[in-house]
Amino acid sequence: MKEDVIAKLTAKDDKYACSFADRILSESRETDKWYEYFDDFASLLHHPKSLVRNRALYLLAANAQWDRENRFDAILSDFLAHITDEKPITARQCVKSLAQVGLAKPQYLPEILSCLQNADLSKYKDSMRPLIEKDIAETEKRLTASGL
């Protein structure tokens, strides 16, 4: 079954894989039924395909609220590394998903905020850098406004 979940999330048919990930995301808002796949989702953080990395970021963030075992501790640095992912779209997805992680796991706020503030965005094109900067500012605002 676990191999099946990974196969579906990494399917060549991106529309199908995205639809499957959306279903997991939707269900993860209400139930911890997908939390058992946390380590499997985490294994996708290093996938060569950026669309798969995007899915992994969102799925992990959605399941952070169910992480009573603190499995996120083991992957936080890998997760934060995607703030400056080689693909600017993945960097943006990471930054946006960090708001959800920080709200679910307030013990990570200092590290998340530090990584956001110290992110070196110089490698991104002038067309993408302002978008990532805007995402960082919005995520920082959400996290600091949460009053945690």
MODELLER restraints for C-alpha pairs under 7 A, 6 or more apart:
rsr = mdl.restraints
at = mdl.atoms
rsr.add(forms.Gaussian(group=physical.xy_distance, feature=features.Distance(at['CA:8:A'], at['CA:17:A']), mean=5.61, stdev=0.5))
rsr.add(forms.Gaussian(group=physical.xy_distance, feature=features.Distance(at['CA:8:A'], at['CA:20:A']), mean=6.99, stdev=0.5))
rsr.add(forms.Gaussian(group=physical.xy_distance, feature=features.Distance(at['CA:9:A'], at['CA:17:A']), mean=4.82, stdev=0.5))
rsr.add(forms.Gaussian(group=physical.xy_distance, feature=features.Distance(at['CA:9:A'], at['CA:20:A']), mean=6.82, stdev=0.5))
rsr.add(forms.Gaussian(group=physical.xy_distance, feature=features.Distance(at['CA:9:A'], at['CA:21:A']), mean=6.50, stdev=0.5))
rsr.add(forms.Gaussian(group=physical.xy_distance, feature=features.Distance(at['CA:9:A'], at['CA:52:A']), mean=6.96, stdev=0.5))
rsr.add(forms.Gaussian(group=physical.xy_distance, feature=features.Distance(at['CA:10:A'], at['CA:17:A']), mean=6.37, stdev=0.5))
rsr.add(forms.Gaussian(group=physical.xy_distance, feature=features.Distance(at['CA:10:A'], at['CA:52:A']), mean=6.16, stdev=0.5))
rsr.add(forms.Gaussian(group=physical.xy_distance, feature=features.Distance(at['CA:11:A'], at['CA:17:A']), mean=5.65, stdev=0.5))
rsr.add(forms.Gaussian(group=physical.xy_distance, feature=features.Distance(at['CA:21:A'], at['CA:55:A']), mean=6.52, stdev=0.5))
rsr.add(forms.Gaussian(group=physical.xy_distance, feature=features.Distance(at['CA:24:A'], at['CA:34:A']), mean=6.95, stdev=0.5))
rsr.add(forms.Gaussian(group=physical.xy_distance, feature=features.Distance(at['CA:25:A'], at['CA:59:A']), mean=6.12, stdev=0.5))
rsr.add(forms.Gaussian(group=physical.xy_distance, feature=features.Distance(at['CA:25:A'], at['CA:62:A']), mean=6.29, stdev=0.5))
rsr.add(forms.Gaussian(group=physical.xy_distance, feature=features.Distance(at['CA:28:A'], at['CA:34:A']), mean=6.43, stdev=0.5))
rsr.add(forms.Gaussian(group=physical.xy_distance, feature=features.Distance(at['CA:28:A'], at['CA:62:A']), mean=6.03, stdev=0.5))
rsr.add(forms.Gaussian(group=physical.xy_distance, feature=features.Distance(at['CA:28:A'], at['CA:63:A']), mean=6.21, stdev=0.5))
rsr.add(forms.Gaussian(group=physical.xy_distance, feature=features.Distance(at['CA:29:A'], at['CA:62:A']), mean=6.65, stdev=0.5))
rsr.add(forms.Gaussian(group=physical.xy_distance, feature=features.Distance(at['CA:32:A'], at['CA:66:A']), mean=5.83, stdev=0.5))
rsr.add(forms.Gaussian(group=physical.xy_distance, feature=features.Distance(at['CA:35:A'], at['CA:63:A']), mean=5.87, stdev=0.5))
rsr.add(forms.Gaussian(group=physical.xy_distance, feature=features.Distance(at['CA:35:A'], at['CA:66:A']), mean=6.62, stdev=0.5))
rsr.add(forms.Gaussian(group=physical.xy_distance, feature=features.Distance(at['CA:38:A'], at['CA:60:A']), mean=6.60, stdev=0.5))
rsr.add(forms.Gaussian(group=physical.xy_distance, feature=features.Distance(at['CA:41:A'], at['CA:56:A']), mean=5.30, stdev=0.5))
rsr.add(forms.Gaussian(group=physical.xy_distance, feature=features.Distance(at['CA:41:A'], at['CA:59:A']), mean=6.80, stdev=0.5))
rsr.add(forms.Gaussian(group=physical.xy_distance, feature=features.Distance(at['CA:41:A'], at['CA:60:A']), mean=6.49, stdev=0.5))
rsr.add(forms.Gaussian(group=physical.xy_distance, feature=features.Distance(at['CA:42:A'], at['CA:56:A']), mean=6.48, stdev=0.5))
rsr.add(forms.Gaussian(group=physical.xy_distance, feature=features.Distance(at['CA:42:A'], at['CA:60:A']), mean=6.96, stdev=0.5))
rsr.add(forms.Gaussian(group=physical.xy_distance, feature=features.Distance(at['CA:44:A'], at['CA:52:A']), mean=6.68, stdev=0.5))
rsr.add(forms.Gaussian(group=physical.xy_distance, feature=features.Distance(at['CA:44:A'], at['CA:53:A']), mean=5.95, stdev=0.5))
rsr.add(forms.Gaussian(group=physical.xy_distance, feature=features.Distance(at['CA:44:A'], at['CA:56:A']), mean=5.71, stdev=0.5))
rsr.add(forms.Gaussian(group=physical.xy_distance, feature=features.Distance(at['CA:45:A'], at['CA:53:A']), mean=5.04, stdev=0.5))
rsr.add(forms.Gaussian(group=physical.xy_distance, feature=features.Distance(at['CA:45:A'], at['CA:56:A']), mean=5.86, stdev=0.5))
rsr.add(forms.Gaussian(group=physical.xy_distance, feature=features.Distance(at['CA:46:A'], at['CA:53:A']), mean=6.79, stdev=0.5))
rsr.add(forms.Gaussian(group=physical.xy_distance, feature=features.Distance(at['CA:47:A'], at['CA:53:A']), mean=5.96, stdev=0.5))
rsr.add(forms.Gaussian(group=physical.xy_distance, feature=features.Distance(at['CA:50:A'], at['CA:87:A']), mean=6.90, stdev=0.5))
rsr.add(forms.Gaussian(group=physical.xy_distance, feature=features.Distance(at['CA:50:A'], at['CA:90:A']), mean=6.35, stdev=0.5))
rsr.add(forms.Gaussian(group=physical.xy_distance, feature=features.Distance(at['CA:54:A'], at['CA:90:A']), mean=5.65, stdev=0.5))
rsr.add(forms.Gaussian(group=physical.xy_distance, feature=features.Distance(at['CA:54:A'], at['CA:93:A']), mean=6.27, stdev=0.5))
rsr.add(forms.Gaussian(group=physical.xy_distance, feature=features.Distance(at['CA:57:A'], at['CA:94:A']), mean=6.17, stdev=0.5))
rsr.add(forms.Gaussian(group=physical.xy_distance, feature=features.Distance(at['CA:57:A'], at['CA:97:A']), mean=6.88, stdev=0.5))
rsr.add(forms.Gaussian(group=physical.xy_distance, feature=features.Distance(at['CA:58:A'], at['CA:97:A']), mean=6.12, stdev=0.5))
rsr.add(forms.Gaussian(group=physical.xy_distance, feature=features.Distance(at['CA:61:A'], at['CA:97:A']), mean=5.95, stdev=0.5))
rsr.add(forms.Gaussian(group=physical.xy_distance, feature=features.Distance(at['CA:61:A'], at['CA:100:A']), mean=5.90, stdev=0.5))
rsr.add(forms.Gaussian(group=physical.xy_distance, feature=features.Distance(at['CA:61:A'], at['CA:101:A']), mean=5.16, stdev=0.5))
rsr.add(forms.Gaussian(group=physical.xy_distance, feature=features.Distance(at['CA:64:A'], at['CA:101:A']), mean=5.88, stdev=0.5))
rsr.add(forms.Gaussian(group=physical.xy_distance, feature=features.Distance(at['CA:64:A'], at['CA:104:A']), mean=5.97, stdev=0.5))
rsr.add(forms.Gaussian(group=physical.xy_distance, feature=features.Distance(at['CA:64:A'], at['CA:105:A']), mean=6.94, stdev=0.5))
rsr.add(forms.Gaussian(group=physical.xy_distance, feature=features.Distance(at['CA:65:A'], at['CA:104:A']), mean=4.89, stdev=0.5))
rsr.add(forms.Gaussian(group=physical.xy_distance, feature=features.Distance(at['CA:82:A'], at['CA:90:A']), mean=6.99, stdev=0.5))
rsr.add(forms.Gaussian(group=physical.xy_distance, feature=features.Distance(at['CA:82:A'], at['CA:91:A']), mean=5.49, stdev=0.5))
rsr.add(forms.Gaussian(group=physical.xy_distance, feature=features.Distance(at['CA:82:A'], at['CA:94:A']), mean=5.96, stdev=0.5))
rsr.add(forms.Gaussian(group=physical.xy_distance, feature=features.Distance(at['CA:83:A'], at['CA:91:A']), mean=4.69, stdev=0.5))
rsr.add(forms.Gaussian(group=physical.xy_distance, feature=features.Distance(at['CA:83:A'], at['CA:94:A']), mean=5.69, stdev=0.5))
rsr.add(forms.Gaussian(group=physical.xy_distance, feature=features.Distance(at['CA:83:A'], at['CA:95:A']), mean=5.82, stdev=0.5))
rsr.add(forms.Gaussian(group=physical.xy_distance, feature=features.Distance(at['CA:84:A'], at['CA:91:A']), mean=5.39, stdev=0.5))
rsr.add(forms.Gaussian(group=physical.xy_distance, feature=features.Distance(at['CA:84:A'], at['CA:119:A']), mean=6.79, stdev=0.5))
rsr.add(forms.Gaussian(group=physical.xy_distance, feature=features.Distance(at['CA:84:A'], at['CA:121:A']), mean=6.76, stdev=0.5))
rsr.add(forms.Gaussian(group=physical.xy_distance, feature=features.Distance(at['CA:85:A'], at['CA:91:A']), mean=4.99, stdev=0.5))
rsr.add(forms.Gaussian(group=physical.xy_distance, feature=features.Distance(at['CA:88:A'], at['CA:124:A']), mean=6.85, stdev=0.5))
rsr.add(forms.Gaussian(group=physical.xy_distance, feature=features.Distance(at['CA:88:A'], at['CA:128:A']), mean=6.77, stdev=0.5))
rsr.add(forms.Gaussian(group=physical.xy_distance, feature=features.Distance(at['CA:92:A'], at['CA:132:A']), mean=5.66, stdev=0.5))
rsr.add(forms.Gaussian(group=physical.xy_distance, feature=features.Distance(at['CA:92:A'], at['CA:135:A']), mean=6.61, stdev=0.5))
rsr.add(forms.Gaussian(group=physical.xy_distance, feature=features.Distance(at['CA:95:A'], at['CA:135:A']), mean=6.44, stdev=0.5))
rsr.add(forms.Gaussian(group=physical.xy_distance, feature=features.Distance(at['CA:95:A'], at['CA:136:A']), mean=6.10, stdev=0.5))
rsr.add(forms.Gaussian(group=physical.xy_distance, feature=features.Distance(at['CA:95:A'], at['CA:139:A']), mean=6.80, stdev=0.5))
rsr.add(forms.Gaussian(group=physical.xy_distance, feature=features.Distance(at['CA:96:A'], at['CA:135:A']), mean=6.42, stdev=0.5))
rsr.add(forms.Gaussian(group=physical.xy_distance, feature=features.Distance(at['CA:96:A'], at['CA:139:A']), mean=6.20, stdev=0.5))
rsr.add(forms.Gaussian(group=physical.xy_distance, feature=features.Distance(at['CA:99:A'], at['CA:139:A']), mean=5.48, stdev=0.5))
rsr.add(forms.Gaussian(group=physical.xy_distance, feature=features.Distance(at['CA:99:A'], at['CA:142:A']), mean=6.54, stdev=0.5))
rsr.add(forms.Gaussian(group=physical.xy_distance, feature=features.Distance(at['CA:99:A'], at['CA:143:A']), mean=6.04, stdev=0.5))
rsr.add(forms.Gaussian(group=physical.xy_distance, feature=features.Distance(at['CA:102:A'], at['CA:108:A']), mean=6.11, stdev=0.5))
rsr.add(forms.Gaussian(group=physical.xy_distance, feature=features.Distance(at['CA:102:A'], at['CA:109:A']), mean=5.54, stdev=0.5))
rsr.add(forms.Gaussian(group=physical.xy_distance, feature=features.Distance(at['CA:102:A'], at['CA:143:A']), mean=6.59, stdev=0.5))
rsr.add(forms.Gaussian(group=physical.xy_distance, feature=features.Distance(at['CA:103:A'], at['CA:143:A']), mean=6.82, stdev=0.5))
rsr.add(forms.Gaussian(group=physical.xy_distance, feature=features.Distance(at['CA:106:A'], at['CA:148:A']), mean=6.45, stdev=0.5))
rsr.add(forms.Gaussian(group=physical.xy_distance, feature=features.Distance(at['CA:113:A'], at['CA:140:A']), mean=6.64, stdev=0.5))
rsr.add(forms.Gaussian(group=physical.xy_distance, feature=features.Distance(at['CA:116:A'], at['CA:136:A']), mean=6.32, stdev=0.5))
rsr.add(forms.Gaussian(group=physical.xy_distance, feature=features.Distance(at['CA:121:A'], at['CA:129:A']), mean=6.46, stdev=0.5))
